[in-house]
Amino acid sequence: MHHNYEQPLSINLTKEFGVAYKRIFNRMPLVSSFSVGWDELAIVYDRQPPIELPKTSVKQHCIGILTDIPSPVETERIIDGRFMQEHNVQGDFVIIPANTTHQAAWYKEGYAVTIAIEPRVFAQTIYEVVSPECIELLPQFATPDPLVYQIGIALKSALLKNGTTSRLYAESLVNTLILHLLENYSTTRLNSSEYVSGKLPRYKLKLVIDYIDADLHRDLSLKELATEVQMSSHYFSRLFKETTGITPYQYVIRCRIERAKYLLQQGKLSIAEIATQVGFVDQSHLHRCFKRHVGVTPKSFLQEYNK
């Protein structure tokens, strides 16, 4: 790879995703959060053939997770002027902080998940605990991290299901990733013990529960639930779990199952209609979740009830 001394390409992945991605890779990715309709999130799963990438500076923090690397790949990488010869294996990940120059070349094919996170979102994740000005995400050449790898695999699977996984699930994964990066790869080392522990005030919990009840049919987002009680997504998530014992995502699924049970017992709608009305993508999505939570399929549940 030759050192590129020209000005880097300035890229904004969330604002102009299609154009920006093409400027770096000369093509569109296999699948992305944009193609499945999750705005606000920039997540890509793509095949990476041997390539020499141009020198870029992206407005977002970029996290690259090597999810499928059948055999090790030799990569030359320059982050912020520092050069490294990497021996990439499956499970490695890379951090390119926002507005940091990056250039790379690799000589074998592999597949990766890339997540672009707005610095504002990154800092706000825990603004109740630490001031955003104190946080600096550090560049990271390829390194293995089992938790980041698991998050990468889960996001890949969510994207490949073509958006039938809810946005709430994907956001929860990205939130977990952000917190992990804050604790382990930033200049602000946070100890879990430093966190303010506590529970959601009763009136805020009621606000959220009423909001979920009224909008069960929609693809609810973590951000909108948190905004309802004026909190950041992460802080809300943590207090919700402290208060109820389960995550907002798990709670929403439970509500959907309960509403589905009630509608099944009413006997006025088909299973497919019920699935849509309670916020599942389709009948098979309801079928899977129902069986996991209730132990039987919606059809068997109906037969038992009608006996």
Backbone torsions as a table, in degrees:
resi	resn	phi	psi	omega
1	MET	NA	130.6	178.8
2	HIS	-88.2	143.2	177.4
3	HIS	-68.5	129.3	-177.5
4	ASN	-101.2	111.3	-176.1
5	TYR	-93.7	2.5	179.2
6	GLU	-75.0	170.6	175.8
7	GLN	-62.5	138.7	178.7
8	PRO	-71.0	154.6	171.7
9	LEU	-68.6	129.8	177.2
10	SER	-90.8	121.4	-171.0
11	ILE	-122.8	135.7	172.7
12	ASN	-119.5	101.3	-171.6
13	LEU	-72.0	-32.1	-176.9
14	THR	-84.2	-33.3	-178.0
15	LYS	-73.5	-44.5	-172.8
16	GLU	-131.9	58.3	-168.1
17	PHE	-51.6	-56.9	-174.3
18	GLY	-57.2	-50.3	-179.1
19	VAL	-62.9	-45.3	-176.1
20	ALA	-63.3	-44.7	-178.0
21	TYR	-63.1	-41.6	179.5
22	LYS	-63.5	-35.3	-179.5
23	ARG	-64.4	-30.8	179.8
24	ILE	-87.0	-47.2	-169.6
25	PHE	-108.2	-2.2	-178.5
26	ASN	62.9	19.6	179.2
27	ARG	-167.3	171.5	175.9
28	MET	-91.5	153.9	-178.8
29	PRO	-76.3	165.8	177.2
30	LEU	-57.0	-50.8	-178.9
31	VAL	-153.7	146.4	179.8
32	SER	-145.8	166.6	178.4
33	SER	-62.7	-25.9	179.3
34	PHE	-71.8	-37.9	-179.0
35	SER	-72.7	-20.6	178.1
36	VAL	-102.8	5.0	171.5
37	GLY	85.9	18.1	173.7
38	TRP	-93.2	89.7	175.7
39	ASP	-70.5	167.5	-178.5
40	GLU	76.9	-23.8	177.8
41	LEU	-108.7	139.3	175.3
42	ALA	-120.6	96.2	-177.5
43	ILE	-129.1	134.8	-176.7
44	VAL	-130.9	139.6	167.9
45	TYR	-120.5	126.6	-173.6
46	ASP	-150.3	154.5	172.3
47	ARG	-82.9	130.8	-179.5
48	GLN	-111.3	97.0	177.1
49	PRO	-72.1	168.7	175.7
50	PRO	-53.6	133.0	-173.9
51	ILE	-160.1	153.8	168.5
52	GLU	-112.4	114.7	-176.3
53	LEU	-82.5	145.6	176.4
54	PRO	-70.3	165.7	176.6
55	LYS	-74.0	123.3	-177.0
56	THR	-129.3	161.5	170.2
57	SER	-136.7	112.2	-173.8
58	VAL	-99.3	141.7	-177.1
59	LYS	-71.6	-16.4	-179.0
60	GLN	-105.9	160.4	168.5
61	HIS	-71.4	128.9	179.4
62	CYS	-112.9	128.4	179.4
63	ILE	-116.6	119.2	178.0
64	GLY	-107.3	125.4	-177.8
65	ILE	-118.0	119.8	-176.7
66	LEU	-82.7	95.8	-171.6
67	THR	-85.5	-34.4	-177.4
68	ASP	-134.2	95.6	178.6
69	ILE	-124.7	94.3	-174.5
70	PRO	-57.5	-40.4	175.7
71	SER	-138.2	155.2	-174.4
72	PRO	-52.4	145.5	-178.7
73	VAL	-119.8	129.9	175.2
74	GLU	-83.2	125.9	-178.5
75	THR	-128.8	138.0	171.4
76	GLU	-105.7	128.9	-174.9
77	ARG	-136.9	139.8	174.4
78	ILE	-122.9	118.2	175.4
79	ILE	-117.0	121.4	177.4
80	ASP	53.2	40.0	176.7
81	GLY	86.0	-9.5	179.6
82	ARG	-93.9	130.9	-177.1
83	PHE	-99.5	141.9	176.1
84	MET	-145.4	134.8	173.0
85	GLN	-93.5	114.0	-175.3
86	GLU	-103.5	149.4	173.4
87	HIS	-113.3	88.8	-171.5
88	ASN	-79.1	134.7	173.7
89	VAL	-129.5	164.7	179.4
90	GLN	-56.5	134.3	179.5
91	GLY	100.1	-12.6	175.3
92	ASP	-70.3	154.6	171.0
93	PHE	-143.2	161.6	-173.9
94	VAL	-131.3	142.1	174.7
95	ILE	-117.3	124.4	171.5
96	ILE	-115.6	101.9	-179.0
97	PRO	-61.2	158.6	-179.2
98	ALA	-55.1	143.7	176.1
99	ASN	59.3	27.2	176.7
100	THR	-108.4	136.1	-178.7
101	THR	-73.0	144.8	-178.1
102	HIS	-146.0	139.4	176.7
103	GLN	-145.2	143.3	179.6
104	ALA	-156.0	157.6	174.1
105	ALA	-145.8	135.7	174.8
106	TRP	-136.3	161.2	-164.8
107	TYR	-121.7	12.7	177.2
108	LYS	-144.9	156.7	-178.1
109	GLU	-80.0	146.5	173.5
110	GLY	-157.4	173.9	178.3
111	TYR	-120.0	144.3	-177.2
112	ALA	-145.6	154.5	170.7
113	VAL	-104.4	131.1	176.2
114	THR	-119.3	134.5	178.8
115	ILE	-121.9	127.1	176.0
116	ALA	-106.8	123.9	-175.9
117	ILE	-117.8	126.6	177.3
118	GLU	-62.2	131.7	178.3
119	PRO	-53.0	-35.9	179.7
120	ARG	-61.2	-45.0	-179.4
121	VAL	-66.1	-41.5	-179.8
122	PHE	-58.7	-48.4	-177.2
123	ALA	-69.8	-36.9	-176.3
124	GLN	-71.9	-18.4	-176.3
125	THR	-52.0	-35.3	-179.9
126	ILE	-131.8	34.6	-175.2
127	TYR	-64.3	-17.2	176.5
128	GLU	-70.8	-17.8	-173.4
129	VAL	-105.3	-39.0	-175.8
130	VAL	-143.7	145.8	-178.3
131	SER	-69.6	135.0	-178.6
132	PRO	-54.6	-29.9	-178.8
133	GLU	-65.7	-20.1	-177.5
134	CYS	-83.5	-7.3	-170.8
135	ILE	-102.6	126.7	172.8
136	GLU	-133.1	119.7	178.3
137	LEU	-76.7	133.8	-175.5
138	LEU	-95.8	143.5	175.2
139	PRO	-61.9	148.3	-178.7
140	GLN	-142.0	115.9	172.0
141	PHE	-71.0	167.0	-172.4
142	ALA	-49.5	126.4	179.5
143	THR	-147.7	145.9	178.7
144	PRO	-78.7	142.5	174.1
145	ASP	-152.4	107.8	-173.4
146	PRO	-57.0	-40.2	-178.1
147	LEU	-67.2	-44.7	179.8
148	VAL	-61.4	-40.4	179.3
149	TYR	-61.3	-44.9	179.3
150	GLN	-61.5	-40.9	178.1
151	ILE	-63.8	-41.6	178.2
152	GLY	-59.4	-45.5	-179.5
153	ILE	-63.9	-42.1	-179.1
154	ALA	-65.9	-39.6	179.0
155	LEU	-68.4	-39.1	177.7
156	LYS	-59.3	-47.7	-177.6
157	SER	-64.6	-38.8	178.8
158	ALA	-63.2	-41.2	179.8
159	LEU	-67.8	-41.6	-176.9
160	LEU	-69.0	-21.0	175.4
161	LYS	-78.1	9.0	173.8
162	ASN	59.0	40.5	174.5
163	GLY	81.7	5.0	178.7
164	THR	-76.3	-16.5	170.8
165	THR	-79.0	145.1	-174.7
166	SER	-76.0	155.2	177.1
167	ARG	-59.3	-34.6	-178.9
168	LEU	-58.7	-40.5	179.8
169	TYR	-65.0	-46.6	-179.9
170	ALA	-63.1	-42.1	179.3
171	GLU	-63.1	-38.6	179.9
172	SER	-63.2	-39.6	178.4
173	LEU	-64.0	-44.0	-179.4
174	VAL	-65.0	-36.8	176.8
175	ASN	-61.9	-43.1	178.2
176	THR	-62.0	-41.8	179.1
177	LEU	-60.9	-47.5	-178.6
178	ILE	-58.6	-46.2	-178.2
179	LEU	-62.6	-40.7	179.1
180	HIS	-63.0	-41.0	178.3
181	LEU	-66.2	-40.2	178.8
182	LEU	-62.2	-40.0	-176.0
183	GLU	-78.1	-28.5	-171.0
184	ASN	-119.4	-18.4	-173.5
185	TYR	-131.7	27.6	177.9
186	SER	-133.4	168.3	-176.7
187	THR	-73.6	-15.9	175.3
188	THR	-94.0	103.8	178.2
189	ARG	-86.0	114.3	-177.3
190	LEU	-103.1	131.3	171.3
191	ASN	-93.0	138.2	179.7
192	SER	-55.2	-32.5	-177.7
193	SER	-66.0	-20.4	-179.5
194	GLU	-78.7	-13.8	-177.3
195	TYR	-65.8	144.3	173.7
196	VAL	-73.2	120.3	178.6
197	SER	-95.4	160.9	-179.6
198	GLY	163.3	-175.7	-179.1
199	LYS	-128.2	163.7	176.6
200	LEU	-69.5	132.7	173.1
201	PRO	-56.0	148.7	-174.2
202	ARG	-56.5	-41.1	-176.5
203	TYR	-66.9	-33.0	179.3
204	LYS	-71.9	-38.8	177.8
205	LEU	-61.4	-43.8	-180.0
206	LYS	-63.3	-41.0	178.2
207	LEU	-55.6	-48.6	-177.0
208	VAL	-66.6	-44.3	-177.6
209	ILE	-63.5	-41.2	177.6
210	ASP	-64.0	-39.5	-179.2
211	TYR	-63.7	-44.7	179.4
212	ILE	-62.8	-46.2	-179.5
213	ASP	-56.9	-42.1	-176.3
214	ALA	-74.0	-24.1	-172.8
215	ASP	-122.0	25.7	-177.8
216	LEU	-55.6	-30.6	-175.2
217	HIS	-72.0	-15.1	-176.1
218	ARG	-93.8	163.4	174.4
219	ASP	-82.1	84.0	-174.0
220	LEU	-64.2	146.3	176.6
221	SER	-113.3	150.3	-179.6
222	LEU	-60.1	-38.8	-177.5
223	LYS	-61.0	-43.1	-177.4
224	GLU	-70.6	-33.9	177.1
225	LEU	-65.1	-42.5	-179.3
226	ALA	-66.6	-39.7	-179.4
227	THR	-63.1	-34.8	179.9
228	GLU	-56.2	-32.1	179.4
229	VAL	-113.8	21.6	177.4
230	GLN	51.3	54.4	177.7
231	MET	-134.4	162.9	171.8
232	SER	-75.3	157.2	-176.1
233	SER	-57.1	-45.0	-175.3
234	HIS	-67.2	-46.0	-176.4
235	TYR	-63.3	-42.5	177.8
236	PHE	-59.9	-47.5	-178.9
237	SER	-55.4	-45.8	-175.7
238	ARG	-67.5	-44.6	-179.5
239	LEU	-68.4	-35.0	177.9
240	PHE	-61.4	-43.7	-179.0
241	LYS	-68.4	-40.3	177.3
242	GLU	-58.7	-37.7	-173.4
243	THR	-80.8	-41.7	-172.6
244	THR	-105.1	-16.5	-178.3
245	GLY	88.1	-7.1	177.5
246	ILE	-134.9	164.1	-178.9
247	THR	-78.3	161.3	176.6
248	PRO	-55.6	-39.5	-179.5
249	TYR	-61.2	-46.9	-179.6
250	GLN	-64.0	-37.5	-179.6
251	TYR	-63.3	-45.6	-179.5
252	VAL	-60.8	-43.2	179.0
253	ILE	-60.6	-44.5	179.6
254	ARG	-60.1	-43.5	179.0
255	CYS	-60.4	-41.7	-179.1
256	ARG	-63.8	-41.0	179.3
257	ILE	-64.1	-45.5	-179.5
258	GLU	-61.6	-43.8	179.6
259	ARG	-64.0	-39.5	179.8
260	ALA	-63.3	-42.2	178.8
261	LYS	-58.4	-46.4	-178.5
262	TYR	-60.5	-46.3	-178.4
263	LEU	-67.8	-34.7	176.4
264	LEU	-61.8	-43.1	-178.7
265	GLN	-67.0	-30.1	178.0
266	GLN	-66.4	-31.4	175.8
267	GLY	69.9	19.5	-177.3
268	LYS	-97.3	-20.6	-174.9
269	LEU	-120.2	154.9	175.1
270	SER	-75.3	163.5	-179.8
271	ILE	-60.4	-39.2	179.9
272	ALA	-63.2	-41.6	179.4
273	GLU	-66.1	-39.8	179.2
274	ILE	-63.1	-43.1	-179.8
275	ALA	-53.5	-49.0	-178.9
276	THR	-66.6	-40.5	-175.3
277	GLN	-68.2	-28.2	-179.6
278	VAL	-99.5	8.6	170.7
279	GLY	96.5	7.7	173.8
280	PHE	-83.5	155.7	-176.1
281	VAL	-65.9	-43.4	179.4
282	ASP	-158.9	-174.9	-175.8
283	GLN	-62.6	-38.5	-176.1
284	SER	-71.2	-30.5	176.4
285	HIS	-65.0	-44.8	176.2
286	LEU	-60.9	-46.4	-178.4
287	HIS	-53.8	-49.9	-178.0
288	ARG	-60.8	-51.3	-176.1
289	CYS	-67.2	-39.6	-178.8
290	PHE	-61.6	-47.1	-178.0
291	LYS	-63.5	-39.3	-178.8
292	ARG	-66.3	-39.1	-175.2
293	HIS	-88.4	-37.1	-173.6
294	VAL	-99.1	-22.0	178.5
295	GLY	94.2	-12.0	176.1
296	VAL	-134.6	166.5	178.6
297	THR	-79.6	161.3	177.0
298	PRO	-54.8	-38.5	-179.2
299	LYS	-62.8	-47.5	179.5
300	SER	-63.8	-39.2	179.5
301	PHE	-58.9	-42.4	-178.9
302	LEU	-66.4	-42.7	180.0
303	GLN	-63.4	-42.7	178.4
304	GLU	-61.2	-43.2	-176.1
305	TYR	-67.0	-34.9	-176.1
306	ASN	-85.2	-1.9	-178.1
307	LYS	-63.8	NA	NA
